[in-house]
Amino acid sequence: MSRTKEGFQKTLLRNALDWFLKDFVNRKLVHPLESNFPSHVLPKQVLRVVKHVENLLGEIGAWQESPSWAQLGEMLSAGDPDRLPLFKQMILCYRRHRAASTEMLVDKTFHRELTESLEQEVNALDALVATEWFHQLGTLPPLPKLKDFLPVQYIEAVMSALELAPRQFDEKFHILQAPSLFFPDLAYFRAKCEEREAPVAIAFLDIDSFKDFNRKYTETKVDRTLLPRFMQVIEAHVFHHGYAYRQGGDEYLLIIPSLSRALAVEFLDELRNKLANLAYPDIEEKTTVSIGLCIAESDCPCTDRELLARANQAKEFAKSNGRNCIAAFRGPGPEPEELHIVRR
């Protein structure tokens, strides 16, 4: 890439703020409000966000040289300090957007140079987010949402272009959803729930000691008599609550929208007990599962892949702490020490 590191950083900031203003603020707030309330002044909280972003774009455009990430904190602090938490919110929103877009493109190639080029912008955003001054910008401010101004009927009209991907079942058993739908579905439900300030629960489920079943009864018998019945119970349990996806022979993912942490634990624990009590033809043992739970709140800055990684991390914690249990994080952070068993 011909751009210098400094030039790339300046361009990256302008891309982030430009996207936030055009796609996030204008498309999700300004245009819907103007179309529903023509000739009326926009609410002050919306105008304030627009003004801050426009001012930042003007400042960045006037910079003669692009600052390092360390210098950026000092330059921004010299202006209006009230805009710093909003700047943090903008960068985190753009990081999620770019990560999702990049992952779709990376899936199309195995070429290392092309992959590195595609990931450069997200990696640069990760470097910015990792700086100490960015971390010290404080808690994220609540951004104005359409629900603050419009009833759900008009919000749904604005979001009409957002659709759930056509359903596609796992090609081997035809019971649970295909794994390729997990990320598109997660993006869909996060967008729908964020507008309502509702959480999304992501669960990673693993059959305990699955290799022992294959070793004792053979994979052919397990595929014929155990797994179909096992997946039917999962499908019935999540029916009309969310979706379940088969990741492999013994791993499954669940998306349950608009479910709090406490309700998600109860929901998953009921499923865990159902599976533990299942009987299978010509198989003596019962199937227990280890479950990792991750909750994406409406203001969660994590990318979709990071949420999956956290659910996976919680699942591994459950397996290494006795199995047949549910593990989750105590707080919003991804620190391993926050993991604990919530139900066994």
N, C-alpha and C positions, 0 to 999 in steps of 0.2 A: 504494500500500500504506500503511495507516494506521500501521504500526509505525515508530518512529523507528529511525535507523541503529543506535543503541546497543542498543535493545530487540531488534532483529533479530539482532544479533550474539550476544546472550545466548541467544536462542531457538535460533539456529543451533548453538551449542555443545551445548546440551541435546539437540537433535535428533541430533547426531553421536554423542554418548556413549550416548544411549538406544538408538540403532540398533546401535551396536557391542556393547552389552551384550546386547540382546534377540536380534538377528538373527545377529550374528557369533559371540559367545561362547556364549550359551545354546543357540542352534539348532545350531551346528556343534561344540560341545564338551560343555557341561554336560548337555543332554538326552540325547545319545547315550551318554555315559558312565553317567549315572544309569539309563538303561534297560537297559544291558548289565551294570552292576554295582550292582543295587539294594541299598540299606541300607549302602553303603560310602562312606567319605569320599572326596571328590574329591581328585585329586593336588594337591600344594602349588602347583605352577606355575600350575594353572588357578585355584585359589582366590586366588592373589596377583593375577592379572589382574582377577578379578571384584571383589575388594576395592578395588583402585585405581580402577576405573571407578565403583563405587558411591560412594566417597569424593569423587571429582571431581563427580559429579552432585549430591551433597549440598552441596558448597561452592558450586557455581554457583547452585543453588536459593536459597541464603542471601544471595547478593549483592543489595544494595539497588539498585545501578545496574550497568548493563552496561559493562564496560571497553572501551577501544579495544584494537586488536590489540597495540599497543606496551605498554600497561599490563598486558595479559593475561600476558605473559612474566614480569613482575615478581611478579604475584600467584601464579602457579603455582610460581615458584621459591621462594616463601616457605614452601611446604609440603615434602613429601617429594621430594627431587631425583631419586630413583630412578624416579619415575613419569613424568618428562618425556619420555624416549625413547618410552615406551609411549603417552603422549599424542600424540606425533608420528605414531606408527603408526596410532592410532585415526583421526586427522584424515585421513590419506592414504587409509586404507581407505574412509572415508565419502565422501571426494571422488570416488573411483572409482565408488562406488555411485550417488551423486547424478548424476554426469556421464552414466552409462549410462541412468538413469531419465529424465533431462531430455532427452537426445537422442531418445528414443522419443517423447516428447510434442512436442518441437519439430518433428519430422517431420510432425506432423499439422496444423500451422498455418503461415500466412504472415503472420499479423497481428503487427506490430512490437511493440505494447504487450504483447500476450500472450507473445510470445517473450522479451522483456526480463524480464518477471515470472518466467517459468520459469527463466531463466538467472541470476536474482539470487543464488540460494543458491550455485551453483557459482562465480560470479564472486567472491562474498565469501570462499569457501574458497580460491580462487586468491590473493586478497589476503593472507589469513592465511599461506598457504604461502610467499609471497614475502617475508615479513618476515625481517629479519636474525636475530632471536633464534630464530625457528622453524628456520631453516637451521642454526643452531649447536647444535641439540639433539643432534647426533651421529648415528651410524649407527643404523639401525632394529634393535630387539631382535628375536630370533627368537620369534615367537608360538608357543604350544603348538598342535600339530595332532593330529588324530585318529590319524594314523599313528604318533604317539609312544606310543599306548596300545592301538590295535586293529589287527588284520590287515585286509588290503584287502577281504576278503569282507564284513565288517561296515561298513566305510567306504562301500562301494558301496551297501549297504542304506540307509544314511543319505542318500546322494545320489541315491536312486532317482527323485526328482521332477525331477532335472536330466536333460533329454533333448536330443539333437541335433534341431534343427528338421528337418521333412520336406524331403527333397531336391527342389530345383527347378532345372532347367537353364536356361541362358541362352536366351531366347525366339527368338533369331535363328539360332543355330547348333546348339543342343541338344547341346553337347559338354561345356562347363565349367559350373560352378555359377553361378546367377544372382547378380548383385552384391548384391542385397538380403540374401543369406544371410551375407555376410562378417562383419558385426558380431555377429549371434547366434551364429555358429560360433566366433568368436574368444572371446566371453564363455564359451561352453561349454568350450572346450579350456583356457582359462586356469583355470577353476574346477577342472577335472579334474586338470590338471598341478600346480596350486598345492598340492593336498592331498598330492601325491607329491613335492613340491619338485623338479619337473622344469620345464625351460624350454619356451617356445613360440617357434618361428621364424616371422617374418612377412616375406615378400619381395614387392617391387614390381618387376614386370618390364615393360620397354618395348622394342618393336621399333625398332631404329635406322633412321633415315632412312625411316620408313614412308611419308611423303608422296611420296617419290621413286618408290616402287612404284606408288602410285595414279596419279601423274602419267604414268608411262611405260606402264603396263598397263591403266589405268582401274580404278575401284573395283569395278565389276561383276566383272571378271576376277579381281581379287585376292580378292574375297569368295568366288568359286566355286572357285578352284584353289589359292590360297595359305593363307588363314586356316584352313579346315577341317583341312588336313593339319598345319599349325603347332599348332593347339590339340589335335589328337589326340595329338601327341607329349607335350605338357604333361600331358594327362589321364592318359596311360599311365605317365608318369614319377612322378606323385604318387599313383597308385592304391594304396590301402591304406597310404599314408604320411601323407596329409592331403587337402586339397582345394585346387583352383584355381578362380578366379573371373574371368570376363571383365568388365573395367571399361569397355572401349571397343574401338575397332578395333585399337589397338596397345598397350593397357595391360592388365595382368593382375596379380592378387593371388594369393599362395599362403599357406596356413597349414599349417605342419608341426609337429605337437605332439611334445613329448618329444625334441627334437633340440638338441644343444649347438651352440654357435657353430662349432666346428671341423667337426662333422659336417654342419651346415647349409651351410657353404661348399663342402664336397666334393659334397654332394647337388645344390646349385644349379650348381656348375661342370660337373658331368656333364650336366645339362640344357642349360646354355649351349652346350656342345660338340655335343650332339645337334642342337640347333636350327641351329647354324652349318653343319652338314653336310647339312642337308635339301635335297633337290632337288624342284623344283616343275615341273609340266607347263607348257611354253611360257614359263617365266620363267627368265632367265639367272642373275640374281643370287641370292646366298644371304642368309638372314636372320640377322643377329646381334642380340643383345639386351644391354641394359644393365640390371643388377639391383641393387636396393637391399635390404640385409638389416638387419633389426632383431630383436634377441632380447629376449623378455620373460622374465626370470627369475621364479622363484616369488614373490619378494618385491618385484617391480617396482611402484612406485607410480603409473606412468603410466596414464592412461585409455586405453581401446581406441582412441579417435580420435587420441590423441597418439602411440600406437604406429604407426598408419597414417601419420601425418604424418612420423614419423622414417624409416620405410621409404621414403616418397616423397622425402624430403630426400636420403637415401642414393642413391636411383636417379638423381636429378638430378645429384648429384656424379659418379656413374659416367658419365653422358652427357657431362658437361662435361670429363671427364678421359680422353678417348680412345675411349669407347664400347666395346662388346663386352667388358665386364668386370663385376666384382662389387664394390660398395662397402659398407662397414659402419662402425660406430662402434667406436673402440678401447675405450672405457669405457662405463659405464652412463649417463653424462650426455648431453644432447642438443646439446652445443656443436659448432658447425660444424668447429672445428679438430680435433675427435676423428675426423672422417671420413677414411677412407683406402681405397685400392684393395687388396682382399684377394686377388683373382685376376684375371688377364687372359690 
